């Protein structure tokens, strides 16, 4: 066995050495059809002797090159193996028996030049049918899958027609009879000889030429700018020929050379092609910081002009009612009409709740309905609801109670169609008394609701 292996390696090395030249050869992916004759002949472990009988096989192949001398070739075949023996006692198949398989060989191909190649790899066989004219045998007596190893030889492995032969040795017993002798094993021992017909794929050759390099003296160019030192005015600094080997100048020193600088005498930025940041509206605020670059405005407004939408003389930045003309004293909002303030001021004392609860008494509804009417008549007005308690009891609970009472009034107004964004509700607990908390009358006054109108 060692001699055979060494001989194969020697042939491969010789083929590779012989193929080395200035012409490099490689092969594309190829494929085609193949046909073969199968010769099955083996002896089982208990002495059942099967004589050689020819079967056949056919299929296709694909060859995937890895290198010029190495490739992987999967095949798909239909194989018919014939078996013949005179032993009729324990044999699995006798005389005219045959079994057919779908076979998948996975071969590693080693090519020693264009004349000879070697193949080795596993093979998987899947049973498709069994025939035996002399013994009552069925497909179930065979195992459905068999595993083998194969090795072989190819003549003209890259040609359009390739002759191949290989030996297939089974690794598992394919006898599946429940009563077969345990010492009697049936394993494939087949010789396969056939032809492959290439349908596509080709050989590609490339030739290499050895170039002779002639070294000629090159004038010295210290800074490597392509301008030799004998004509370079800046021999140690890379530059351009148009500047006699010196770098492109940057007159204003802004890091942008004069050829790209639209303001070569004023330092600027690359994004403005070497010019300073512009101030389009001339308000002293450059366009990058000016929110209104085409309209002059003060710095405190980020360069935007002062606006006064309601023309009341109070600019919008300080006008709490920028869309309604008002007075300076009221921060740009108009004064609430006196009759409205008076009417609203009478509503708060008439709003009452159950003891220690935020539930409105029903007698409060009439007064709150008047407030709804006033707000509908004055759509520009907003209402502020303030709820207070006495200092009796826990301060935290009083704070929560006052907040809940203010929100109860707000919820009532919203339920009557007043927009929530026109209503502010706030609770103060017992922090703002208007009477003496040491008396019952004083505490009653301190439990109150105050309502204010504002713009």
C-alpha positions in Angstrom: 0.0 0.0 0.0 2.9 2.4 0.8 4.4 1.8 -2.6 1.1 2.5 -4.3 0.7 5.8 -2.4 4.3 6.9 -3.1 3.9 6.0 -6.8 0.7 8.1 -7.0 2.4 11.1 -5.3 5.4 10.8 -7.7 3.1 10.8 -10.7 1.3 13.9 -9.4 4.6 15.7 -8.7 5.9 14.8 -12.2 2.7 16.0 -13.8 2.8 19.3 -12.0 6.5 19.8 -12.8 5.9 18.9 -16.4 3.1 21.4 -16.6 5.1 24.3 -15.3 6.0 26.8 -18.0 5.4 30.3 -19.0 1.9 29.3 -20.1 -0.5 29.0 -17.2 -3.5 26.8 -17.6 -6.8 26.7 -15.6 -10.2 25.3 -16.2 -13.7 26.7 -15.9 -16.6 24.8 -14.3 -17.6 21.9 -16.5 -20.3 19.3 -16.6 -21.9 16.6 -18.7 -23.2 13.1 -18.9 -21.6 9.7 -18.0 -22.3 6.1 -18.5 -20.7 3.0 -17.0 -20.6 -0.8 -16.6 -20.8 -2.1 -13.1 -19.0 -5.4 -12.2 -20.2 -6.8 -8.8 -18.2 -9.6 -7.3 -17.6 -10.4 -3.6 -17.7 -13.1 -0.9 -19.6 -12.7 2.3 -18.2 -13.5 5.7 -20.0 -16.9 5.9 -18.7 -18.1 2.5 -21.5 -17.1 0.1 -19.6 -16.5 -3.1 -21.0 -14.0 -5.7 -19.4 -14.3 -9.1 -18.9 -11.3 -11.4 -21.9 -10.2 -13.3 -22.2 -6.9 -15.3 -24.8 -4.2 -14.5 -25.0 -0.6 -15.8 -25.1 3.0 -14.6 -25.8 6.4 -16.1 -26.1 10.0 -14.9 -24.4 13.4 -15.0 -21.7 15.3 -13.2 -20.5 18.8 -12.4 -16.8 19.7 -11.9 -15.8 22.7 -9.8 -12.1 23.6 -10.1 -10.2 24.7 -7.0 -6.8 25.0 -8.6 -5.4 23.9 -12.0 -4.7 20.4 -10.6 -7.4 20.0 -8.0 -11.2 20.0 -8.3 -14.4 18.8 -6.6 -16.9 16.7 -8.7 -20.3 15.7 -7.4 -22.1 13.1 -9.6 -25.7 11.8 -9.8 -26.2 8.3 -11.2 -28.7 5.6 -11.6 -26.9 2.3 -10.9 -28.0 -1.3 -11.5 -25.9 -3.9 -9.6 -26.4 -7.6 -10.7 -25.7 -10.5 -8.3 -25.2 -14.2 -9.1 -24.5 -17.1 -6.8 -25.2 -20.8 -6.7 -25.8 -20.8 -2.9 -29.6 -20.7 -2.3 -29.6 -21.3 1.5 -28.5 -18.1 3.1 -27.9 -15.8 0.1 -29.7 -12.5 -0.1 -30.0 -12.6 -3.9 -29.3 -15.6 -6.2 -28.6 -16.2 -9.9 -30.5 -13.5 -11.7 -30.9 -11.1 -8.7 -30.3 -7.4 -9.2 -30.8 -4.2 -7.2 -31.1 -0.6 -8.5 -29.9 2.6 -6.7 -29.7 6.4 -7.0 -26.0 7.0 -6.3 -24.4 10.3 -5.3 -20.5 10.1 -5.5 -18.7 13.2 -4.0 -15.2 13.0 -5.5 -12.0 14.9 -5.0 -10.1 15.0 -8.3 -6.3 15.3 -8.5 -5.1 15.9 -12.1 -1.5 15.1 -13.0 -1.4 17.1 -16.2 -3.9 16.6 -19.1 -3.4 12.9 -19.5 -4.2 11.3 -16.2 -6.2 12.0 -13.1 -7.1 10.4 -9.8 -10.4 10.5 -7.9 -11.3 9.6 -4.3 -14.3 10.2 -2.1 -17.5 8.9 -0.5 -20.6 7.6 -2.3 -24.2 7.4 -1.0 -26.5 4.9 -2.5 -30.3 5.1 -2.1 -32.3 1.9 -3.0 -35.0 2.2 -5.6 -35.8 -1.4 -6.5 -35.0 -5.1 -6.1 -35.6 -8.1 -8.5 -34.9 -11.8 -7.9 -36.3 -14.4 -10.2 -35.4 -17.4 -8.0 -36.0 -16.4 -4.4 -39.0 -14.6 -2.8 -37.1 -11.4 -1.9 -38.5 -7.9 -1.5 -37.2 -4.4 -1.3 -37.7 -4.4 2.5 -34.9 -7.0 2.8 -32.4 -4.3 1.7 -31.4 -1.3 3.7 -32.6 1.9 2.0 -29.3 3.7 2.3 -25.7 2.5 1.9 -22.4 4.3 2.3 -19.2 3.5 0.4 -15.8 4.8 -0.4 -14.4 4.9 -3.9 -11.1 5.5 -5.6 -10.1 5.5 -9.2 -8.3 6.7 -12.3 -9.2 8.9 -15.2 -7.7 9.1 -18.7 -7.8 12.5 -20.4 -9.6 14.1 -17.4 -10.0 17.5 -19.2 -10.9 16.2 -22.6 -14.4 16.2 -24.2 -14.4 12.4 -23.7 -12.9 10.9 -20.5 -12.4 7.2 -19.8 -12.7 6.4 -16.1 -12.5 3.4 -13.8 -12.9 3.1 -10.0 -13.3 0.6 -7.2 -16.3 1.0 -4.8 -16.1 -0.5 -1.4 -19.2 -0.6 0.9 -18.8 0.3 4.5 -22.2 -0.9 5.8 -24.1 -4.2 5.6 -27.1 -3.7 3.2 -28.9 -7.0 4.4 -32.0 -5.8 6.2 -33.7 -9.2 6.8 -34.9 -9.7 10.4 -33.6 -13.3 10.4 -30.3 -13.0 8.5 -27.2 -14.6 10.2 -25.4 -12.1 12.3 -22.0 -13.2 11.0 -23.1 -12.8 7.3 -22.6 -9.3 6.1 -23.3 -8.0 2.5 -21.1 -5.0 1.5 -20.7 -3.5 -1.9 -17.6 -4.6 -3.8 -17.9 -3.1 -7.3 -15.7 -2.1 -10.2 -17.1 0.6 -12.4 -15.7 1.4 -15.9 -17.2 4.1 -18.1 -17.1 7.2 -20.2 -17.8 10.9 -19.4 -19.1 13.2 -22.1 -18.4 16.9 -21.4 -21.2 19.2 -22.5 -19.8 22.5 -21.2 -16.7 24.0 -19.7 -13.3 24.7 -21.3 -9.6 25.1 -20.7 -8.2 28.7 -20.4 -4.5 29.4 -21.0 -2.6 32.6 -20.2 0.9 33.3 -21.2 3.4 35.3 -19.1 6.2 37.4 -20.6 9.3 38.3 -18.8 10.0 42.0 -19.3 13.6 43.3 -19.3 13.9 46.5 -17.2 16.4 49.1 -18.4 17.5 51.4 -15.6 18.3 54.9 -16.7 19.6 57.7 -14.5 16.9 60.0 -13.2 17.7 63.7 -12.2 17.5 64.4 -8.5 14.0 65.5 -7.2 14.5 66.0 -3.5 10.8 67.0 -2.7 9.3 64.4 -5.1 7.0 66.9 -6.8 8.1 65.8 -10.3 10.2 69.0 -10.8 13.9 68.3 -10.7 16.1 70.3 -8.3 17.9 72.0 -11.2 14.8 74.0 -12.1 12.8 73.8 -8.7 12.8 77.1 -6.8 11.6 75.3 -3.7 13.6 72.0 -4.0 12.7 70.9 -0.5 9.0 71.7 -0.6 6.6 69.9 -3.0 5.0 72.3 -5.4 3.6 72.9 -8.9 5.3 73.6 -12.2 3.3 76.8 -12.7 4.8 78.1 -9.5 8.3 76.9 -10.5 8.1 74.0 -8.0 6.8 76.0 -5.1 3.5 75.3 -3.3 0.3 77.2 -4.3 0.4 80.5 -2.3 -2.2 81.4 0.5 -1.9 85.2 0.7 -4.4 85.7 3.5 -3.2 82.7 5.5 -6.7 81.2 5.9 -5.6 77.7 4.8 -7.3 78.0 1.4 -4.9 78.4 -1.4 -5.3 81.4 -3.7 -6.4 79.2 -6.6 -9.5 78.3 -4.7 -9.9 81.4 -2.6 -12.5 83.9 -3.9 -11.3 86.4 -1.4 -7.5 85.8 -1.5 -6.7 88.9 0.6 -9.3 88.4 3.3 -9.2 85.4 5.7 -12.3 83.3 5.4 -13.8 79.8 5.5 -13.7 76.9 3.0 -17.5 76.7 3.0 -17.6 80.3 1.6 -14.8 79.6 -0.9 -12.2 81.5 1.3 -14.4 84.6 2.0 -15.5 85.7 5.5 -19.0 84.7 6.8 -21.4 87.1 5.0 -23.9 89.5 6.6 -26.6 89.8 3.9 -28.8 92.3 5.7 -25.9 94.4 7.1 -27.2 94.3 10.7 -23.9 93.3 12.2 -24.9 89.7 12.7 -23.4 87.2 10.3 -25.7 85.0 8.4 -24.7 81.8 10.3 -26.1 83.4 13.5 -28.8 85.5 12.0 -32.3 83.9 12.1 -33.5 86.5 9.6 -30.5 86.9 7.3 -32.3 89.1 4.8 -34.0 91.4 7.4 -32.1 93.7 9.7 -32.8 93.2 13.3 -31.2 93.6 16.8 -28.8 91.1 18.3 -31.2 90.3 21.2 -33.7 89.0 18.6 -31.0 86.9 16.8 -31.0 89.4 13.9 -34.8 89.4 13.3 -36.7 92.7 13.3 -39.0 93.7 16.1 -42.7 92.9 15.4 -45.9 94.3 16.8 -48.8 92.3 15.3 -51.6 94.2 17.1 -50.0 97.6 16.6 -50.4 98.6 20.2 -46.9 99.9 20.6 -45.7 96.9 22.6 -43.4 94.5 20.6 -44.5 90.9 20.4 -41.6 89.7 22.6 -43.1 91.6 25.6 -46.7 91.5 24.6 -48.8 88.9 26.6 -51.6 89.5 24.1 -49.7 89.9 20.8 -52.9 89.6 18.7 -55.1 91.9 20.8 -54.3 95.6 21.3 -53.7 96.5 24.9 -52.0 98.8 27.3 -48.5 99.0 28.6 -49.7 98.8 32.2 -51.4 95.5 31.4 -48.4 94.0 29.6 -50.0 94.5 26.2 -53.4 93.1 27.1 -56.5 95.2 27.2 -58.1 95.9 30.5 -61.0 93.6 31.5 -64.2 95.6 31.3 -65.3 96.9 34.7 -68.8 95.5 34.4 -67.3 92.0 33.6 -64.9 92.2 36.5 -67.7 93.2 38.9 -70.0 90.4 37.7 -67.3 87.8 37.9 -66.3 89.0 41.4 -69.8 88.2 42.7 -69.7 84.6 41.4 -66.8 83.2 43.5 -68.6 83.7 46.9 -71.6 81.8 45.6 -69.6 78.6 44.8 -69.7 76.1 47.6 -68.8 72.5 48.3 -69.8 69.7 50.7 -67.9 69.6 54.0 -64.3 68.4 53.4 -65.1 67.4 49.8 -64.6 68.7 46.3 -68.1 68.0 45.2 -69.9 71.1 44.1 -73.2 72.0 45.8 -76.1 72.2 43.2 -76.8 75.8 44.3 -73.4 76.7 42.8 -74.6 75.8 39.3 -76.6 79.0 38.7 -73.6 81.2 39.5 -71.2 79.1 37.3 -73.7 79.2 34.5 -73.5 83.0 34.6 -69.7 82.7 34.3 -70.2 80.4 31.2 -72.4 83.1 29.7 -69.8 85.9 30.4 -67.0 83.8 28.8 -69.1 83.1 25.7 -69.8 86.8 25.3 -66.1 87.6 25.7 -64.2 84.9 23.7 -60.9 86.7 24.2 -61.0 86.5 28.0 -59.5 83.7 30.2 -60.5 82.8 33.7 -58.3 82.0 36.7 -59.9 79.9 39.5 -58.3 80.0 42.9 -59.5 77.7 45.7 -58.6 78.3 49.4 -59.2 76.5 52.7 -58.9 77.4 56.4 -55.9 76.1 58.4 -58.0 73.5 60.3 -56.7 70.0 60.0 -53.7 68.6 58.1 -52.0 71.2 55.8 -51.2 68.6 53.1 -54.8 67.5 53.0 -56.0 71.1 52.8 -53.7 71.7 49.9 -55.0 68.7 48.0 -58.6 69.6 48.8 -58.1 73.2 47.5 -56.6 71.8 44.2 -59.4 69.4 43.8 -62.0 72.1 44.4 -60.4 74.4 41.8 -60.4 71.6 39.3 -64.0 70.7 40.0 -65.0 74.3 39.0 -62.8 73.9 35.9 -64.4 70.6 35.0 -67.9 72.2 35.3 -67.0 75.0 32.9 -65.4 72.6 30.4 -68.6 70.4 30.6 -70.5 73.6 29.5 -68.4 74.0 26.4 -65.6 76.3 27.6 -62.2 75.4 26.1 -59.9 74.0 28.8 -57.0 76.2 27.5 -59.0 79.3 28.6 -59.1 78.1 32.2 -56.4 78.1 34.9 -57.1 76.2 38.1 -54.9 76.5 41.2 -55.3 75.5 44.9 -53.5 77.4 47.8 -54.7 75.4 50.8 -54.7 77.5 53.9 -51.7 79.6 53.0 -53.6 82.8 52.1 -56.3 83.4 54.7 -58.5 86.6 54.6 -60.0 86.2 58.1 -59.0 85.0 61.5 -58.8 81.2 61.6 -59.3 81.1 65.4 -63.1 81.7 64.9 -65.7 79.6 63.1 -66.8 82.7 61.1 -63.2 83.4 60.1 -62.6 79.8 59.0 -65.8 79.9 56.9 -64.6 83.0 55.1 -61.2 81.4 54.4 -62.9 78.3 52.8 -63.6 80.2 49.5 -63.3 80.3 45.7 -62.0 83.4 44.0 -62.5 83.9 40.2 -60.5 86.4 38.1 -60.9 87.3 34.5 -57.8 88.1 32.4 -56.6 88.2 28.8 
